Amino acid sequence: MKILVAKTSGFCFGVDRSIKIANELLDSGEKICTLGKIIHNPLVVKKLAEKGAKIINYPRELPDKSKLIIRSHGISSEIFDFIKSSNIDYVDATCPFVKKIHQIVKSNCENNDILLAAGNEKHPEMIGIRSYFKGESYVFKDLEELKKIVKNYPEIKEKKSLIVAQTTFSVDNWKKCVEFIKLYLHRASIFDTICNTTVLRQKEAEELSQKCDLVVVIGGKESSNTKKLYDICKKNTKTILVESENDVPENIYKNMRCVGIIAGASTPISLVKKIKSYLEMISGGIK
Ligand code: SF4
């Protein structure tokens, strides 16, 4: 059995940056709290907790003499304003690519009537993005939802609309939505805000899943970008999603010639290597 590991595996730039910030502070003896889980990977979150990092849900829960870390997918403008006005000691680890979307939305708020954002409306990144638009906003997860919004609010066609995407949105889905927007929303300003890591990982997921009999996708079950990789691979081949080697079944490798491994942006490379070794062991030898 051949095992192919995706070249894009390992932390993305934004996740790596936020984890480094947290580790450096902990190593220098600071007490830190993250606002929500710093990233959507339970093993990494557990490791930081073992070093002393705490998770809080509201800035006002920050204990005395502790530093607050704002996680990579950002927070809403209201919470950010509260943190700044309360003189809370904080480090902003929001990924610069997410910050860029906040900036686009903020600076185009005045000259647009509505915001249409592609993504998951419950995801913290999307909650943050929407908060920078002070008017009406809608979120769609695919072309069907976008069509529904336009059908229910036909006046949108006449309005000036600002269009952005969550950084981890599906590239294929985005293309379909943009085609529709160009046809029906003539006053739309479209900003492609899917981040480069997402584009490359989704491309590799497509290629890998076309070559393999099975793809093991590694990542947190809450992770949006991991879920997208899983969906892409599943279209082409048998696919499983695992958070650690404990989730890897032992008995599905019979008669498989090629197994692929791909990981979400918040999965450390050490875990990818561990799962590769585990697969080598249980498959009983690699060619
Ligand atoms: S997936 Fe992209 S936007 Fe999100 S943290 Fe990583 S580099 Fe930043």
Boltz pocket constraint, residues with backbone or C-beta under 6 A from the ligand:
constraints:
  - pocket:
      binder: B
      contacts: [[A, 12], [A, 13], [A, 14], [A, 15], [A, 72], [A, 73], [A, 95], [A, 96], [A, 97], [A, 98], [A, 167], [A, 168], [A, 195], [A, 196], [A, 197], [A, 198], [A, 225], [A, 265]]
      max_distance: 6.0
